Amino acid sequence: MASVQRLVLDVLKPHQPNTLEFARAIAALGEDYRVDIRVAEVDEQTETLLVVIEGDKLDFERITGAISKNGGSLHSIDEVSVVGK
């Protein structure tokens, strides 16, 4: 079965939780998840983030659940890397 190993997501979130807490919430979903976040834009109430997640078997549903749980919304999947096994 193919596994997702890299996702680049465009995410909109409120200022709280802060970006570090947001990254930790996503990284905690998997033992080998690496999360890199770049803040692309900030306005009065929200931040637009470019979220890069890497790992051996990324669980997209759990990741989007964590984004929502932390007040964010997924705007788009900008890049994906899938490996067949």
C-alpha positions in Angstrom: 0.0 0.0 0.0 1.2 3.5 -0.8 2.2 5.8 2.1 2.3 9.6 2.3 5.7 10.8 3.3 5.5 14.5 2.8 2.7 17.1 2.8 2.9 20.8 2.2 -0.3 22.5 3.4 -1.7 26.0 3.2 -3.4 26.6 6.6 -5.2 29.5 8.1 -5.3 29.7 11.9 -6.0 32.2 14.7 -3.0 33.7 16.6 -3.6 31.3 19.5 -2.3 28.6 19.8 1.0 30.1 18.7 2.9 28.6 15.9 5.2 26.5 18.1 2.2 24.9 20.0 0.5 24.3 16.6 3.6 22.5 15.2 3.9 20.4 18.4 0.3 19.3 18.2 0.9 18.0 14.7 4.3 16.5 15.4 2.8 14.6 18.4 0.6 12.5 16.0 3.5 10.3 14.9 6.8 9.2 16.3 8.8 10.3 13.3 6.7 13.3 12.2 8.8 16.3 11.3 6.9 19.6 11.1 8.3 22.8 9.6 6.1 26.0 9.5 6.6 29.2 7.7 4.3 32.1 8.5 3.3 33.6 5.2 0.9 36.3 6.3 -0.4 37.8 9.5 -3.5 40.0 9.9 -5.4 41.2 13.0 -7.0 37.9 13.9 -5.3 35.1 11.8 -2.1 33.8 10.4 -1.6 32.0 7.0 0.9 29.2 7.4 2.9 27.0 5.0 3.1 23.7 6.9 5.5 21.1 5.8 5.1 17.6 7.4 7.4 14.7 6.8 7.3 11.1 8.1 7.3 7.5 7.0 3.5 7.1 7.1 1.6 10.4 7.5 -2.0 10.0 8.5 -3.8 12.8 6.6 -7.1 12.4 8.5 -5.4 12.7 11.9 -3.4 15.7 10.7 -6.4 17.6 9.4 -8.2 16.7 12.6 -5.4 18.2 14.7 -5.4 21.3 12.5 -9.2 21.8 13.1 -8.9 21.0 16.8 -6.4 23.8 17.1 -8.6 26.3 15.4 -7.1 26.1 11.9 -8.6 25.4 8.5 -6.9 23.7 5.6 -7.0 25.9 2.5 -5.1 23.6 0.1 -2.7 20.8 -0.3 0.2 22.4 -2.1 2.5 19.5 -2.4 2.4 15.8 -1.7 4.9 12.9 -1.8 3.7 9.3 -1.8 5.7 6.2 -2.0 4.3 2.9 -3.2 5.2 -0.3 -1.2 
